Amino acid sequence: MDNESNYPSGILNSSLTRVLFTRTLGTQALSRSWWRRWVYPLLFLITLTLSLATYLTLDSIQQSVNSYINDNQRALVGGDLVLTSNQDWPAEVLSQVQTVADTQIVYDYQFSAMVVTEQQTLLAQVKGVTPAYPLYGDVALASGKPLWQQLNLNSVVVAPEVLKSLDASVGDRINVGDAQFIISDELIKEPDRPLTAFGFGGRVLMQQEALEATNLMGQRSRVSYRIELAGGPELMASQREQLTQILENYPDIELSDAESADTSVSRISDNVLKFLKLLVIAVLLLSAVAMYGVITAFVTKQQSSNAIRMAFGEPVGAIKASYYRLLMSTAVIACIAAVILSFAFLKISQPYLAAILPADIGLAINPLSIIKTVIIASVLTLLITQRGLNTLSTTKPATLLNQGASQPSQRLPWYRQLPLLWYGLILVGLYGFFAYEVQSLKLAAQLLIGLIGFIAIFWALARAWLWLLSRVATYSKISWMQRIAIHNLARKGNQSTLFFITLSLTVAVLTLITTLNHSINAQFINAYPEDAPNLFLLDIQSDQHDDINNLIAAPVSYYPVIRARVVTANNIPVQDIEPAEGFDDPTRVFNLSYADTVMDTEFITSAVQDNTLYSPIVNEDIVNEDVANQSKAAQTTEQIQPLSILDTAATMLNVKIGEQIRFNIQGIEIVGQITSIRSRYEQGPSPYFYFLFEPSVLATAPQIQFATVHVPADAIPEIQGKLVRRFPAITTIDGTAIAQQVQELVAQMSRLVYIFTLLALLTGIMVLISSLLSTSQDRMQESASFRLLGMQKRDLYVLNILELGLLGISAAAFAVTIASVGAWAVITYWFNLQFSMPWISIAIGSLMLIGLLFTISIVYVRLVIGRGIMARVRAMI
């Protein structure tokens, strides 16, 4: 409201002052001015609505996942207590478990196997269960019949993807190992199906007693043995106590309960949702900057109206209250629009979310998420409005005498400013918000420090760059137009630093996301080696090599696998070794192997003897007690064996050349001394082992073998069919199908991330526009001065294009450089992948940014400065 025409004609009559200048009238006049200048509420609503809608969408998804897990906790786990092992159960464990009623026990056996029809073969997940299954939840079949009415010794139920892949239907026959079964029904839902991001092969569910006929059990180390127990709290507490004591002698068996078991959607799903949530928080912070620019610009525009209201006796507090009411009501509109927009976001992202979320989860706008969104909107609006209204404290009625010119700012007393306390409270609140969202005090602190660090870096860069530009303008020979543009950037009130920081942060976020996505795609999608193994064979016997070689008619590589646990590393018990972040758990079961040569995909980084896997051990023999075969009093002499270790395993166990590692292989202990350390050329589909021994050491140890081979992709189905019919116990895995599944998952994640990245881009554009609006009054006054000095309108266009172009392009260049370094560190040291720079994407983004800055400059001069500049010129004459 720039003039008095918005007030009734008798507004200067003192008898009407009290009536007219009530709080209600001030609010109405302010509201009319707000909505009449549509650019302010439009920018405010767009930035706030987009950020709130994205936050509401992600938070609703997380709330839906949490509710799903909480409501199905016992069903997802399978019971109140769960025992898990990779070997058959000891008699001692079975005796204790059998003290529970049969109706409260489920014996669960799971493994991968080839399923065969007359024409098709498929790798599937076989699951055998006992009649009490499921203890919690329900199994849903396509026929609607009970599970145990459809299962017998000669029948199975299978998942829809199995039927589709085999081109089979209910009633057909399939072979699993040496046994043949009838498909009696279609398996629609299992209550305890793992919530993984993806799985290789559908489910085949059968009776536990039918497993024996398949001849696929035996000593297979890949079988997952589970016992699930259900019962009252007292019974389960007693069982837990007894089993805990028994399992002290069986470290390979794990015991968990429904409360402590991990039932999260999966590590991939958790990381994707967390990354998206952090991206949305970044959008929220950018939107706060844009909102601040809008509010500051509007308050500056209302300076004359505010002075009039003060001149007629309206208190500053009442004027501020009218702004609070106006902007809070606008925030309410933004919240309503955000809820509507969030429904659309859920619909758009549903196909991509299906890749990382349970299939039967219901996604909807969560009421708790709406409450959180409203609170965030209210807090943001109140804080930003309070900050934007600081200029009201220095606005005086005398401003009217200067036609709206700004008065020199008067510094408020310290007790009215309290800047340290104010910013301290904001930081504490922001830390609390981060901690609540990421559920980690440490990560929240890291995020807050990182945010402050990024802002500080870009602020310092902005100040240094503007100083350097001013020196260039002063001491170098450049045109007068360029010199004016550079000096304008450093002019007080131009907010060039804010413009630089916000644009840099926006470009940095987009560059980081683009680079991460490009490197992951290059690793998993675009750079799959043409000669990489694409067919994997499991559970091979040594006497089957010749037949397999003749059948495949291609070079086959065989690898022995010995399952073992680390007992000590450099004389430190493995349970006392703190696992490094990003590395495996050192207490898990590892795969050992033996070989004479280094694999083609590996190289030796250090060794006792140059480029040699194994070197003679010069240490004396050690004395070891073989608890599996000797009495406690007897002792045998055990020789230390040469050992080659992968560099990642050495880091995990904190060992180096010359140090020793003790392994336990099914009760037999063996000690290896590191004589070489290996590293890998690339992270690809080729096999690798953490630990290698000489063949003479482990050749007679209990082992399984797997093989890899590269064959034409179109020949894989035929080879699989021949192999599984000749050797039913051998499992074959199509590597091209796995690669395609991983590629599809990565592609879906990329599209999902780009949807939310686009919102960050839109918010960044709003920040740029709002920062220009916040300085529009000073720019208009400056442009009017230039017109009086003879500058033409086209010169104003050139001047603004130079200003925005120079500042924007330089900010983007700094941001791309810093973000690329950060992306390189994340990809190389966190994801352990090869870094790849998306030059084409950066080039396209740079052209788009230049075009955006050029467009904003033209539109800004035409719509903002051009319309009011002549009025300013006439007022100045």
C-alpha positions, 0 to 999 in steps of 0.5 A: 500500500504505497499511497493513501487511495486505499483509505477512505477519503476522510481518513485525515479527519482526527474524529475518525482516526480511532474508528478507522485505525483499529486492528481489524481495519489495519488487518483488512487493509494489509490483506488487500495490499498483500493479495493485490500484489499477487507476486508476493503471496504466489511466491510465498505459497509456492515455496511453502507448499512445495516444501511442506508437501514433500515433507508430508509425503516422506513422513507419511511413508515413514509413518506407514512403514513404522505402523506396518512393522509395529502392527505385524511385529510378531508375524514378521519375526515368526514367533516370540523367540526365534533360533537361527542356524546354518547347520542342523540342530544339536540334540541339546537344543532340540531337547529344550525346544521340545518342552514346548507344545507342538502347536507352539513350535515351527521348524522352518527350513529355507534355501535356494533351489532350481524348480523345473517343469517340462520346458522351463527352469527357475531359481526359487526360494524353497521353504519347508515348514511344520504344521503349526506354521504360521504362529502369528498372522495368516497365509493368503492363498488365491483359492481362499482355502486354509494353507494346510488343506492345500499342502501335503507330501506331494503338493506345494503352493507357489508365489505368483512370480514363480507361476509366471516365470515357469509359464505354469498354472495351478495343477501343473507338476514341478520338480524340486531336486529329485522329487516331483510335486503338484502345484495345489495353489497360488501363494499370495501372502506370507506373514513372515516374508522378509522385507527386503528391497529385492529377492532372487527367485519367488517362493515355493512353500512345502511341508517339512516332511516333503523336503527329504524326498528332494535330496537337497538337504544333506550337509548343505551350508546354504540352508537356513535353519529356523525354530520359531516359538510362541507362548506366554511371557513366563514360558518365553522368559524361561525358554530364553533363559534355558536356551541362552545357557545352552547356546554358550556352547554353540556360538553359531546359533543365534537367539532373538525375540520379537522385540529385538529382531530387525524388522526394518524394510531393508538397509537399502530401503532405510537408506533411500528413505533417510536420504530423501528425508534429508533432501526434503529437509534441505528443501525446507531450509531453502524455502525458509530463505525464499520466504524470508526474501518475500516477507522482507520485500513485502514489508519494504514495499509497505513502508509508507503504509506502515508509517501512515498507520504509525502516524495515526497512533497505531502501535508497532505491536498491533501492526506486527500482529496484523502481519502475523495474522496475514502470513499465518492465514497464508501458511494455513492455505499452504498447509491445505494445498500441501495435503492435496499435493501430497496425495498426488506425490504418493500416486506419482511415486507409488510405482517406484516406492514398490521397489523398496517397500512391502507389497501389501503396505498401505500408503496414505496421508498420516494424521500425525504427519499432518500435525507435524507439517502444520507445526513446521509451517507455523514455526517457520512462518513465525520465525521468518516473519519475526525476522522480516519485521525487524525493519518496523522498529526503525520505520518512522512517520517522517518516512512519508516526507521522503516519499518512502526513502529508507531512513538510516537504521538505528541500532537497537539496545542489546536487550532488545536484540539479543542476537546470540540468544536468538540464533542459539535458540534457532540452532538448538531447535534445528538440532532437535528437529534433525535428531527427531527425524534421523533418530540419532543424536550423533548424526543430527550433530553431524548434519548440523555441523555440516550445514553450518560448515557449508554455509560458512564455506559459501559465505567466505567464498562469497565475501572473498569473491566479491572483494576480488571482483571489486579489486578487479573493477578498480584496477583493471581496464574493463568497460564502464558497464562491467565496472558498474555491475561489479560495484553494484554487487558489492553495494550495501543492501544488494544482498549479493552474499545471500544470493550467492549462498542460496544459489550455491547451496541449491546447485551443490545439492543438485550436483551432489545428487546428479554425480552420485546417481551417475556414478552408481548408474555407471557402475551397475548399469552402463559398465557391466563387463561384457566378458564377466561371468554370467552363470553361477553354479552352486553345490558342485562335487569334485567328481562332477567337473568333467561332466559339467565342462563337457555339458557347458562347452566353455571354460569354467572356473571352480572355487572351493568354499570352506565356512569358518569363523574368526576366533582371534586376530593378532591375539585379540578375541574377535568379539572384542574387535570393534567393527569399523563403520562400513565394514562387515561384522568380524564375528560372522561366518566367513568363506575361506578358500585355497588357491595357488595364484591370484585371481585376474581381478585382484593384485598383491599390494604388499607381501613378505616376498614381492608379488608372492601369495605365500611365504614360509613361516619362520616362527616356532610352532604353537601349541593348540588345544583341539577341543573337538578331538582331544581331551581337555588335558591333551595338547597337540602341536599346531603349525602356523600356515601362510595366509593371504588376506584381502585389504578390506578384511585386514582393515576390518580386523585391524591386522597387517603383514606378519600378524596371525588370525585363528579360525574355527572350521566346524570345531577344528582350529587353524592359525594363519600368518599374513604373508600377503595382502591383496586388493581388487581392481574393481567392484564387479560380478567376479567372486572374491575371498577375504582369506586364502590358504595354500591348497595343501592346508584346506583341500581336505576340509569340509567344503562346498564348491561353486563355479562361474562361466561366461556363456551367450545370454540366450543360451543360459536357459537351455544350459540351466535346463540341461544342468538341473536335469542331469544334476538336480542338486546343483543350483544355477543362477543367471547372472544377467537376470541378477544384473537386470534386477539390480539395474532396474532397482537402481533406475527406480531409485534414481527416478524417485530421487530425481522427483524430489530433486526437481522440487529442490530445483524449483525451491532454488528458483523461488529463492533467486526470485525472492532475493531479487524482490527483497532488493527491488526498492533499492534497485529501482531507486538506483535504476532511476538515478541511472536514467537521470544520468542518461542511461537507456532502458536497454542499458538497464537490461544489460546491467542486470544481466551482467550482475545476475550472470556474473554472480550466478555463474561464479556461484554455480562454478564454486558449488559444482567444484565443491560438490564434486569433491564431496561426491568423490569422497562419498562414492570412493570411501563410503560406497566403495565405487568408482567415481564418474563425472557426469560431464554431459549433465553438468553441461546441460545444467550449466546451459539451463542455469545461464538461460534461467538467469538471463530469463529472470534478468529480463523479466525482472527489469520488465515487470519490476523495475520497468513499471515504476522507474519513470515514477521514481524519476519524476519524483527525483526531478 
